[in-house]
Amino acid sequence: MTLATPFLVRREHFGRVGSTNDVVREWLAAGTPEVCLAVADEQTAGRGRQGRTWVAPPGSGLLLSVGFRPTWLAPDHVWRLAATASLAMAEAIEQTTALPRGTIKLKWPNDLVTVLFEVVRKVAGVLGETDGLGTDDPRVVVGIGVNTNWNAEDAPPDLRPSMMSLRMMSDRETDLDVLIATFLDHLERRVVDLRGGQFAAGPWVGRQLTTAGREVQLIEHDGSARWLPTRGVDVDTGALLIVDRDIERAVLAGDVKHVRLGRV
């Protein structure tokens, strides 16, 4: 199905694809203008950060990717597109499921999580990918996978302690069409503001779990890991601010393999 709207120039829904991010990257490479959206019922090659596999049984999750050509955004602020999409999805989830505002938190850099019995549980993963940054044809894809209609027993055993679904949180099935429409409403409003130079820094920071004083475990690319205190997030660069040997250090998403939170 192909459907365009005033906000979307291209929208397609697929039964089964390798990766919605790959679909949208191909569209943008072929010249499709912004904003474009691909949604799939199933992905056979879904991925998260650092090439991790994204697992979702067919029909159990919302799998989508949004494409932008942000010539209007400075290259060092492109990270704000993924942050904006994460914020829009958090707002859409709460509105669609009638969960209390603030239930969905952000775990740096862009995961959507909730906290249950002091344990951080992942609700959605967000993957931003870029091509052509620093040229006159920058292209950005933001992929989002939301655990919607899973039951606990549907999750792989090793993931059950750290995952959460909207069904498990709201005790009812989520209408994916309604969630998509609500997400697009929030995304359009936020992107219009961003195009006008207004990043939703307050709401983005307000949902962060990586707040000043909280310790995080930084897992480096070589596998080494250390627990370090944070000073929050930088709204200008998107960096996680940590204190390492009494020196403040700005950590960007690509600098480390993973960031783990303890009990909160």
Contacts in CASP RR format, 6 or more apart in sequence:
PFRMAT RR
TARGET T0000
AUTHOR 0000-0000-0000
METHOD contacts of the structure
MODEL  1
MTLATPFLVRREHFGRVGSTNDVVREWLAAGTPEVCLAVADEQTAGRGRQ
GRTWVAPPGSGLLLSVGFRPTWLAPDHVWRLAATASLAMAEAIEQTTALP
RGTIKLKWPNDLVTVLFEVVRKVAGVLGETDGLGTDDPRVVVGIGVNTNW
NAEDAPPDLRPSMMSLRMMSDRETDLDVLIATFLDHLERRVVDLRGGQFA
AGPWVGRQLTTAGREVQLIEHDGSARWLPTRGVDVDTGALLIVDRDIERA
VLAGDVKHVRLGRV
1 11 0 8 1.000
1 12 0 8 1.000
1 13 0 8 1.000
2 10 0 8 1.000
2 11 0 8 1.000
2 12 0 8 1.000
3 11 0 8 1.000
3 12 0 8 1.000
4 10 0 8 1.000
4 11 0 8 1.000
5 11 0 8 1.000
5 184 0 8 1.000
7 35 0 8 1.000
7 184 0 8 1.000
7 187 0 8 1.000
7 188 0 8 1.000
7 191 0 8 1.000
8 35 0 8 1.000
8 36 0 8 1.000
8 37 0 8 1.000
8 184 0 8 1.000
9 32 0 8 1.000
9 33 0 8 1.000
9 34 0 8 1.000
9 35 0 8 1.000
9 36 0 8 1.000
10 27 0 8 1.000
10 32 0 8 1.000
10 36 0 8 1.000
10 37 0 8 1.000
11 36 0 8 1.000
11 37 0 8 1.000
11 38 0 8 1.000
11 39 0 8 1.000
12 23 0 8 1.000
12 37 0 8 1.000
12 38 0 8 1.000
12 39 0 8 1.000
13 38 0 8 1.000
13 39 0 8 1.000
13 40 0 8 1.000
13 41 0 8 1.000
14 20 0 8 1.000
14 23 0 8 1.000
14 38 0 8 1.000
14 39 0 8 1.000
14 40 0 8 1.000
14 41 0 8 1.000
15 40 0 8 1.000
15 41 0 8 1.000
15 42 0 8 1.000
16 40 0 8 1.000
16 41 0 8 1.000
16 42 0 8 1.000
16 43 0 8 1.000
16 44 0 8 1.000
16 58 0 8 1.000
17 23 0 8 1.000
17 38 0 8 1.000
17 40 0 8 1.000
17 42 0 8 1.000
17 43 0 8 1.000
17 44 0 8 1.000
18 40 0 8 1.000
18 43 0 8 1.000
18 44 0 8 1.000
18 45 0 8 1.000
18 46 0 8 1.000
19 43 0 8 1.000
19 45 0 8 1.000
19 46 0 8 1.000
19 47 0 8 1.000
19 65 0 8 1.000
20 38 0 8 1.000
20 39 0 8 1.000
20 40 0 8 1.000
20 43 0 8 1.000
20 46 0 8 1.000
20 63 0 8 1.000
20 64 0 8 1.000
20 65 0 8 1.000
20 143 0 8 1.000
21 46 0 8 1.000
21 47 0 8 1.000
21 65 0 8 1.000
21 127 0 8 1.000
21 128 0 8 1.000
21 129 0 8 1.000
21 141 0 8 1.000
21 143 0 8 1.000
22 45 0 8 1.000
23 38 0 8 1.000
23 40 0 8 1.000
23 65 0 8 1.000
24 36 0 8 1.000
24 37 0 8 1.000
24 38 0 8 1.000
24 65 0 8 1.000
24 66 0 8 1.000
24 67 0 8 1.000
24 141 0 8 1.000
24 143 0 8 1.000
25 129 0 8 1.000
25 131 0 8 1.000
25 139 0 8 1.000
25 141 0 8 1.000
27 36 0 8 1.000
27 38 0 8 1.000
27 67 0 8 1.000
28 36 0 8 1.000
28 67 0 8 1.000
28 69 0 8 1.000
28 131 0 8 1.000
28 139 0 8 1.000
28 141 0 8 1.000
29 131 0 8 1.000
29 139 0 8 1.000
33 69 0 8 1.000
34 67 0 8 1.000
34 68 0 8 1.000
34 69 0 8 1.000
34 70 0 8 1.000
35 66 0 8 1.000
35 67 0 8 1.000
35 68 0 8 1.000
35 191 0 8 1.000
36 66 0 8 1.000
36 67 0 8 1.000
37 64 0 8 1.000
37 65 0 8 1.000
37 66 0 8 1.000
37 67 0 8 1.000
37 184 0 8 1.000
38 64 0 8 1.000
38 65 0 8 1.000
39 62 0 8 1.000
39 63 0 8 1.000
39 64 0 8 1.000
39 180 0 8 1.000
40 63 0 8 1.000
40 64 0 8 1.000
41 58 0 8 1.000
41 59 0 8 1.000
41 63 0 8 1.000
42 56 0 8 1.000
42 58 0 8 1.000
42 59 0 8 1.000
42 63 0 8 1.000
43 54 0 8 1.000
43 56 0 8 1.000
43 63 0 8 1.000
46 53 0 8 1.000
46 54 0 8 1.000
46 63 0 8 1.000
47 53 0 8 1.000
47 54 0 8 1.000
47 127 0 8 1.000
48 54 0 8 1.000
48 125 0 8 1.000
48 127 0 8 1.000
49 109 0 8 1.000
49 127 0 8 1.000
49 253 0 8 1.000
49 258 0 8 1.000
50 257 0 8 1.000
50 258 0 8 1.000
54 125 0 8 1.000
54 145 0 8 1.000
55 156 0 8 1.000
55 159 0 8 1.000
56 63 0 8 1.000
56 145 0 8 1.000
56 147 0 8 1.000
56 150 0 8 1.000
57 150 0 8 1.000
57 154 0 8 1.000
59 149 0 8 1.000
60 147 0 8 1.000
60 148 0 8 1.000
60 149 0 8 1.000
60 150 0 8 1.000
60 154 0 8 1.000
60 165 0 8 1.000
61 145 0 8 1.000
61 146 0 8 1.000
61 147 0 8 1.000
61 148 0 8 1.000
61 149 0 8 1.000
61 150 0 8 1.000
61 176 0 8 1.000
62 144 0 8 1.000
62 145 0 8 1.000
62 146 0 8 1.000
62 148 0 8 1.000
62 174 0 8 1.000
62 176 0 8 1.000
62 179 0 8 1.000
62 180 0 8 1.000
63 144 0 8 1.000
63 145 0 8 1.000
63 146 0 8 1.000
64 143 0 8 1.000
64 144 0 8 1.000
64 145 0 8 1.000
64 180 0 8 1.000
65 141 0 8 1.000
65 142 0 8 1.000
65 143 0 8 1.000
65 144 0 8 1.000
66 85 0 8 1.000
66 141 0 8 1.000
66 142 0 8 1.000
66 143 0 8 1.000
66 144 0 8 1.000
66 187 0 8 1.000
67 139 0 8 1.000
67 140 0 8 1.000
67 141 0 8 1.000
67 142 0 8 1.000
68 81 0 8 1.000
68 139 0 8 1.000
68 140 0 8 1.000
68 141 0 8 1.000
68 142 0 8 1.000
69 137 0 8 1.000
69 138 0 8 1.000
69 139 0 8 1.000
69 140 0 8 1.000
70 78 0 8 1.000
70 81 0 8 1.000
70 138 0 8 1.000
70 140 0 8 1.000
71 136 0 8 1.000
71 137 0 8 1.000
71 138 0 8 1.000
72 195 0 8 1.000
73 80 0 8 1.000
73 81 0 8 1.000
73 138 0 8 1.000
73 194 0 8 1.000
73 195 0 8 1.000
75 133 0 8 1.000
75 134 0 8 1.000
75 138 0 8 1.000
76 237 0 8 1.000
77 199 0 8 1.000
78 130 0 8 1.000
78 133 0 8 1.000
78 138 0 8 1.000
78 140 0 8 1.000
79 109 0 8 1.000
79 237 0 8 1.000
79 238 0 8 1.000
79 253 0 8 1.000
80 194 0 8 1.000
80 199 0 8 1.000
80 238 0 8 1.000
81 128 0 8 1.000
81 140 0 8 1.000
81 142 0 8 1.000
81 191 0 8 1.000
81 194 0 8 1.000
82 109 0 8 1.000
82 110 0 8 1.000
82 126 0 8 1.000
82 127 0 8 1.000
82 128 0 8 1.000
82 140 0 8 1.000
82 142 0 8 1.000
83 109 0 8 1.000
83 110 0 8 1.000
83 199 0 8 1.000
83 204 0 8 1.000
83 238 0 8 1.000
84 187 0 8 1.000
84 190 0 8 1.000
84 191 0 8 1.000
84 194 0 8 1.000
84 199 0 8 1.000
84 200 0 8 1.000
84 204 0 8 1.000
85 110 0 8 1.000
85 126 0 8 1.000
85 142 0 8 1.000
85 143 0 8 1.000
85 144 0 8 1.000
85 187 0 8 1.000
86 106 0 8 1.000
86 110 0 8 1.000
86 111 0 8 1.000
86 112 0 8 1.000
86 126 0 8 1.000
86 144 0 8 1.000
86 204 0 8 1.000
87 106 0 8 1.000
87 186 0 8 1.000
87 190 0 8 1.000
87 200 0 8 1.000
87 203 0 8 1.000
87 204 0 8 1.000
87 207 0 8 1.000
88 183 0 8 1.000
88 186 0 8 1.000
88 187 0 8 1.000
88 189 0 8 1.000
88 190 0 8 1.000
89 112 0 8 1.000
89 124 0 8 1.000
89 126 0 8 1.000
89 144 0 8 1.000
89 146 0 8 1.000
89 183 0 8 1.000
89 186 0 8 1.000
90 102 0 8 1.000
90 104 0 8 1.000
90 105 0 8 1.000
90 106 0 8 1.000
90 112 0 8 1.000
90 207 0 8 1.000
91 186 0 8 1.000
92 179 0 8 1.000
92 182 0 8 1.000
92 183 0 8 1.000
92 185 0 8 1.000
92 186 0 8 1.000
93 99 0 8 1.000
93 104 0 8 1.000
93 112 0 8 1.000
93 123 0 8 1.000
93 124 0 8 1.000
93 146 0 8 1.000
93 166 0 8 1.000
93 179 0 8 1.000
94 100 0 8 1.000
94 101 0 8 1.000
94 102 0 8 1.000
94 103 0 8 1.000
94 104 0 8 1.000
95 182 0 8 1.000
95 186 0 8 1.000
96 166 0 8 1.000
96 174 0 8 1.000
96 175 0 8 1.000
96 178 0 8 1.000
96 179 0 8 1.000
96 182 0 8 1.000
97 166 0 8 1.000
97 169 0 8 1.000
97 170 0 8 1.000
97 172 0 8 1.000
97 174 0 8 1.000
98 170 0 8 1.000
99 169 0 8 1.000
99 170 0 8 1.000
102 207 0 8 1.000
103 114 0 8 1.000
103 169 0 8 1.000
104 112 0 8 1.000
104 113 0 8 1.000
104 114 0 8 1.000
104 123 0 8 1.000
104 207 0 8 1.000
105 112 0 8 1.000
105 113 0 8 1.000
105 114 0 8 1.000
105 115 0 8 1.000
105 120 0 8 1.000
105 207 0 8 1.000
105 208 0 8 1.000
105 209 0 8 1.000
106 112 0 8 1.000
106 113 0 8 1.000
106 204 0 8 1.000
106 207 0 8 1.000
106 208 0 8 1.000
106 209 0 8 1.000
107 113 0 8 1.000
107 120 0 8 1.000
107 122 0 8 1.000
107 208 0 8 1.000
107 209 0 8 1.000
107 210 0 8 1.000
107 259 0 8 1.000
107 261 0 8 1.000
108 208 0 8 1.000
108 209 0 8 1.000
108 210 0 8 1.000
108 216 0 8 1.000
108 233 0 8 1.000
108 240 0 8 1.000
108 259 0 8 1.000
109 238 0 8 1.000
109 240 0 8 1.000
109 253 0 8 1.000
109 259 0 8 1.000
110 125 0 8 1.000
110 126 0 8 1.000
110 127 0 8 1.000
110 128 0 8 1.000
110 253 0 8 1.000
111 122 0 8 1.000
111 124 0 8 1.000
111 125 0 8 1.000
111 126 0 8 1.000
112 122 0 8 1.000
112 123 0 8 1.000
112 124 0 8 1.000
112 125 0 8 1.000
112 126 0 8 1.000
112 146 0 8 1.000
113 120 0 8 1.000
113 121 0 8 1.000
113 122 0 8 1.000
113 123 0 8 1.000
113 164 0 8 1.000
113 209 0 8 1.000
114 120 0 8 1.000
114 121 0 8 1.000
114 123 0 8 1.000
114 164 0 8 1.000
114 169 0 8 1.000
115 121 0 8 1.000
115 209 0 8 1.000
115 264 0 8 1.000
116 164 0 8 1.000
118 263 0 8 1.000
118 264 0 8 1.000
119 161 0 8 1.000
119 162 0 8 1.000
119 263 0 8 1.000
120 162 0 8 1.000
120 209 0 8 1.000
120 261 0 8 1.000
120 262 0 8 1.000
120 264 0 8 1.000
121 162 0 8 1.000
121 163 0 8 1.000
121 164 0 8 1.000
122 147 0 8 1.000
122 162 0 8 1.000
122 163 0 8 1.000
122 164 0 8 1.000
123 146 0 8 1.000
123 147 0 8 1.000
123 163 0 8 1.000
123 164 0 8 1.000
123 165 0 8 1.000
123 166 0 8 1.000
123 169 0 8 1.000
124 144 0 8 1.000
124 145 0 8 1.000
124 146 0 8 1.000
124 147 0 8 1.000
125 144 0 8 1.000
125 145 0 8 1.000
125 146 0 8 1.000
126 142 0 8 1.000
126 143 0 8 1.000
126 144 0 8 1.000
126 145 0 8 1.000
127 142 0 8 1.000
127 143 0 8 1.000
127 144 0 8 1.000
128 140 0 8 1.000
128 141 0 8 1.000
128 142 0 8 1.000
128 143 0 8 1.000
129 140 0 8 1.000
129 141 0 8 1.000
129 143 0 8 1.000
130 138 0 8 1.000
130 139 0 8 1.000
130 140 0 8 1.000
130 141 0 8 1.000
131 138 0 8 1.000
131 139 0 8 1.000
131 140 0 8 1.000
132 138 0 8 1.000
132 139 0 8 1.000
146 166 0 8 1.000
146 179 0 8 1.000
147 163 0 8 1.000
147 164 0 8 1.000
147 165 0 8 1.000
147 166 0 8 1.000
148 165 0 8 1.000
148 166 0 8 1.000
148 167 0 8 1.000
148 174 0 8 1.000
148 176 0 8 1.000
148 179 0 8 1.000
149 165 0 8 1.000
149 166 0 8 1.000
149 167 0 8 1.000
149 173 0 8 1.000
149 174 0 8 1.000
150 163 0 8 1.000
150 165 0 8 1.000
150 167 0 8 1.000
150 168 0 8 1.000
151 165 0 8 1.000
151 167 0 8 1.000
151 168 0 8 1.000
152 160 0 8 1.000
152 168 0 8 1.000
155 163 0 8 1.000
166 174 0 8 1.000
167 173 0 8 1.000
167 174 0 8 1.000
190 200 0 8 1.000
193 199 0 8 1.000
193 200 0 8 1.000
194 200 0 8 1.000
199 235 0 8 1.000
201 235 0 8 1.000
202 235 0 8 1.000
204 233 0 8 1.000
204 235 0 8 1.000
205 232 0 8 1.000
205 233 0 8 1.000
205 235 0 8 1.000
208 232 0 8 1.000
208 233 0 8 1.000
209 261 0 8 1.000
209 264 0 8 1.000
210 216 0 8 1.000
210 230 0 8 1.000
210 232 0 8 1.000
210 233 0 8 1.000
210 240 0 8 1.000
210 259 0 8 1.000
210 261 0 8 1.000
211 230 0 8 1.000
211 232 0 8 1.000
212 230 0 8 1.000
212 231 0 8 1.000
212 232 0 8 1.000
213 229 0 8 1.000
213 230 0 8 1.000
213 231 0 8 1.000
213 232 0 8 1.000
214 229 0 8 1.000
214 230 0 8 1.000
214 232 0 8 1.000
214 261 0 8 1.000
214 264 0 8 1.000
215 227 0 8 1.000
215 228 0 8 1.000
215 229 0 8 1.000
215 230 0 8 1.000
215 262 0 8 1.000
216 227 0 8 1.000
216 228 0 8 1.000
216 230 0 8 1.000
216 240 0 8 1.000
216 242 0 8 1.000
216 259 0 8 1.000
216 260 0 8 1.000
216 261 0 8 1.000
216 262 0 8 1.000
217 225 0 8 1.000
217 226 0 8 1.000
217 227 0 8 1.000
217 228 0 8 1.000
217 259 0 8 1.000
217 260 0 8 1.000
217 261 0 8 1.000
217 262 0 8 1.000
218 225 0 8 1.000
218 226 0 8 1.000
218 228 0 8 1.000
218 242 0 8 1.000
218 251 0 8 1.000
218 256 0 8 1.000
218 259 0 8 1.000
219 225 0 8 1.000
219 256 0 8 1.000
219 257 0 8 1.000
219 258 0 8 1.000
219 259 0 8 1.000
219 260 0 8 1.000
220 256 0 8 1.000
220 257 0 8 1.000
221 256 0 8 1.000
221 257 0 8 1.000
223 257 0 8 1.000
225 260 0 8 1.000
228 242 0 8 1.000
228 243 0 8 1.000
228 244 0 8 1.000
229 242 0 8 1.000
229 243 0 8 1.000
230 240 0 8 1.000
230 241 0 8 1.000
230 242 0 8 1.000
230 243 0 8 1.000
231 241 0 8 1.000
231 242 0 8 1.000
231 243 0 8 1.000
231 248 0 8 1.000
232 240 0 8 1.000
232 241 0 8 1.000
233 239 0 8 1.000
233 240 0 8 1.000
233 241 0 8 1.000
234 240 0 8 1.000
234 241 0 8 1.000
234 250 0 8 1.000
237 250 0 8 1.000
237 252 0 8 1.000
238 252 0 8 1.000
239 250 0 8 1.000
239 251 0 8 1.000
239 252 0 8 1.000
240 250 0 8 1.000
240 251 0 8 1.000
240 252 0 8 1.000
240 259 0 8 1.000
241 248 0 8 1.000
241 249 0 8 1.000
241 250 0 8 1.000
241 251 0 8 1.000
242 248 0 8 1.000
242 249 0 8 1.000
242 251 0 8 1.000
243 249 0 8 1.000
251 259 0 8 1.000
END
